[in-house]
Amino acid sequence: MRGWVLALGVVAAGCTASTTPDAGSDAGVYDQPGPYAAGSAHATLGTRDGGRVLSVELWYPAAPEARAQAETGFPVADFEAEPRRTQLAGWIDQAPEACTPRLAHSARDAALAPGAPWPVLLLSHCTECFRFSMHSLAERLASHGFVVAAPDHLDNTRFDATAPLTNAFLAVRAEDLSSVLDLLLDPTASAVPGVVRGQLDPSRVGVVGHSFGAVTAGRLVELDPRPRGAFLIAAPVDSPFLNSGSITRVTTPMSWLLALEDNSISYLGNGFIRDNFARAPKPAWLIEVSEAGHWTFSDIAGLGGDYLPGCGEGRRDPDGGVFTYLENDVGRRIAQRYVAAWAAHVIRGEEAAGRVLSAPVDFVSVRAR
């Protein structure tokens, strides 16, 4: 099974999710795209040791004239050049349309909106996934005034899946993110697309990750002091199997999005997430989503006949009962709402966004500490 799968182990101590009052009129701000069109660009960036060359996708707030192009969108397969484009298009064709979007909605190489310097978010993908595995989340964040940078973790995409899921490779992935951030924050870095070069705010940095990317995000904030916070989707940062003991070493606030029917990391993995949340630096949020699976929040559920936990029918863990996952559009909107509110509150310091982050919606319970 693709994705990070935890071995069986001791169930971590859980904490019961609770809810808070409605966020009021502020809620709708993050339930919808923000005031900016989403632009996107591609870069090829090297790691600081020169050992890896990474394909990096960038999303950013675009000038108003880019809105029509962004709304029209482009085929997701166009994120890649040939021959990968044809291979990716074939995998997309195999996926149910309700699970894997066919179009991305950003304006390629559009002009940057006025308002620099912009806060920046790093986005780390799941194992054997892609830099654009959550392109719709990146588009939403760009529309709310963030620059998002997502590298392909070399040797750990579907195109080149050779790396082991080990602590040693976890450190390599974290170094990928740190190196990308080095270049993004360097106004003289010629490899960074000119549209965002010198336009980013080094004091407002965050990191988001899904699955093995969540563990990568947690490892990054352990090693790199620049991010203000980390948002982890569908994985613990600290378990007996990866990054053990890290929760005691991290001083950066962390929050989680947990899929209650995640049979990829299993109910044991969700137990570790709850335990991590109970011990994470404050402020911390735990957002639990019912009927959601490991790839419910992504844009690749069912791609190529894989990444299926979170698309269509599934089996409940641990009893094995058959059920239907939450619709992927609904799951993606939930992720977009909470990640955007988290970024606005934790990275940009907006008080109103914290009320949205702490408020439940359908299928969601929230706990804050």
C-alpha positions, 0 to 999 in steps of 0.5 A: 500500500502506498503511503506511510503505514505504521507497524503494529505497536502499543496504542498511544494514549488518546484524548477525546475531541471536543468542540467550541462555539461557532466562529461567527461571520469570520468563518466564511472567509476561509470556507472560500477562496481569498481575495487573490487569484492563484498564480503558479510557477516552476523552479529547479532548486539544488540542496545546500550540499549540492547533492540533490536537484529538486523540482519545485512548484510555487503558488502565490497571490497573483495580480487581478488580471490573472483571475480568469486564467486561474478559474479556467485552469489547466490539466493536472498532467501539465505539471509535468513535461514529457515523458512524465506528462503522458504517464501521469495523464494515464494514471489520472484517467484511471482514477474516479473523477470525484476523487482526483481532479482533472484540472488545477486552478492557477495562472501559470507564470502570472504577475505577482499581486501587490502586497509584498513581502508575502509569508511563505509556507513549505508543503511536503508530500506523502511518500511516492506522491508528487509536489502537486499532490495537494495543488487545490490546498496550495491554490487556496493558500495562495488566494489568501495571501501566502506563497507556497513552495512544494518540492518533489522529494527526489527518490520518493515520488511515484516516478522514482520510488526508491528511497526507504521510509527510514529516519535517515531518509527523513533527515534528507527530506527535511534538508530538502525543505530547509534548502528550498527555504534558503533559496526562497529567502535569498533575494539574489538566488537566480534559480528562484523565479523572478516573480517571487524572488526577493518578495518573501517575508523571512519572519513569517514562515510555516510548513505543512505536510501530509503523511510522510510529509507530515513527519518531514514537517515535524523533523524540519521544525526540530532542526530549523528555527525559521518556521513559526509553526507546522501543520501535520495531515494524517500522521504523527510526528513522533511514533515508535517507528519514525522520529521517536522521541521528537515531540520532547525536542520540538519547541515550535507549535504543531497542529494536526488534521486527523482522518478518523477512518485512516486505515493506512496509519491505522487506529494505532497511528491516530492514537499516536497523533492524539498523544503527540497533540497532548504533548505538543508545544502550544498553541496546538489544534487537533481537527478530527474528520469523520468518514475521512481516509488517508487521501481524502484531503489530497488531489490524488485519491485513486490515482493510477488505481492506488491511493485508495483509502479515502476514495469510494468504499472502504473498510473501517479500522479495526472492525472491518465494516464496509462504508463509503468515505466522505466525498473528496470535494468535501474533505478537500474543503475541510482541509482548505478551511482549517489549514488556511485559518491556521496559517492566517492565525499562527503564521500571520498572527490574525486573531479572527482566524484563530476563532475559525480554527477552533470552530467545528463544522459538519464532520469535524470536531476540534480540540485546542490547547 
